[in-house]
Amino acid sequence: MLHKIPEDLRKSLTSSKAALATWEDITPLARNEWICWVTSGKKAETRSIRIKKALSKLKGGMRRPCCWTGCIHRSK
């Protein structure tokens, strides 16, 4: 199942050329995992923190969320 990119993540990505460049270079599956990781946080505060971390990691060239089991929807 591919996730639709939420508006808050989209806005954050477009604010950083480096993060957006990595985002555009990764596979759809990798994008899906970033989206799922960000949106799987239960609280708005957690989601906000994850968006900031995702931007930082993508700016650094990280292609997938680290230390995360992956999208829980992948096997469905």
C-alpha positions as CSV (number, residue, x, y, z in Angstrom):
1,M,0.0,0.0,0.0
2,L,1.5,3.3,-1.0
3,H,0.7,6.3,1.2
4,K,-0.2,9.7,0.0
5,I,2.3,12.4,1.2
6,P,0.6,14.6,3.8
7,E,0.6,18.3,3.3
8,D,2.8,19.1,6.3
9,L,5.5,16.8,5.1
10,R,5.2,18.1,1.6
11,K,5.6,21.7,2.7
12,S,8.6,20.8,4.8
13,L,10.3,18.9,1.9
14,T,9.8,21.8,-0.5
15,S,11.4,24.2,2.0
16,S,14.8,22.3,1.7
17,K,16.5,21.8,-1.7
18,A,18.8,19.2,-0.2
19,A,16.1,17.1,1.4
20,L,13.9,17.4,-1.7
21,A,16.8,16.3,-3.9
22,T,17.2,13.1,-1.9
23,W,13.4,12.6,-1.8
24,E,13.2,12.8,-5.5
25,D,16.1,10.4,-5.9
26,I,14.8,7.6,-3.6
27,T,12.4,4.8,-4.7
28,P,8.7,5.0,-4.2
29,L,9.0,2.3,-1.5
30,A,11.6,4.4,0.4
31,R,9.3,7.4,0.2
32,N,6.4,5.3,1.4
33,E,8.5,4.3,4.5
34,W,9.3,7.9,5.3
35,I,5.6,8.8,5.0
36,C,4.5,5.9,7.2
37,W,7.2,6.6,9.8
38,V,6.2,10.3,10.0
39,T,2.4,9.5,10.1
40,S,2.6,6.6,12.5
41,G,3.3,8.9,15.4
42,K,0.2,9.1,17.6
43,K,0.6,12.6,18.9
44,A,0.9,15.8,16.8
45,E,4.1,16.6,18.8
46,T,5.7,13.3,17.8
47,R,4.7,13.8,14.1
48,S,6.3,17.3,14.2
49,I,9.5,15.9,15.7
50,R,9.6,13.1,13.1
51,I,9.1,15.6,10.2
52,K,12.1,17.6,11.5
53,K,14.2,14.5,11.9
54,A,13.2,13.3,8.4
55,L,14.3,16.6,6.9
56,S,17.6,16.4,8.7
57,K,18.2,12.8,7.6
58,L,17.2,13.4,4.0
59,K,19.4,16.5,3.8
60,G,22.2,14.2,4.9
61,G,21.4,11.8,2.2
62,M,19.7,9.1,4.3
63,R,17.4,7.1,2.0
64,R,15.3,5.2,4.6
65,P,14.3,5.8,8.2
66,C,16.9,4.3,10.5
67,C,16.1,1.9,13.3
68,W,12.5,1.3,12.2
69,T,11.0,-2.0,11.2
70,G,9.4,-0.5,8.1
71,C,5.9,0.2,6.9
72,I,3.4,-1.9,8.8
73,H,1.1,-1.8,5.7
74,R,3.7,-3.4,3.4
75,S,2.4,-7.0,4.0
76,K,-1.2,-6.1,3.5
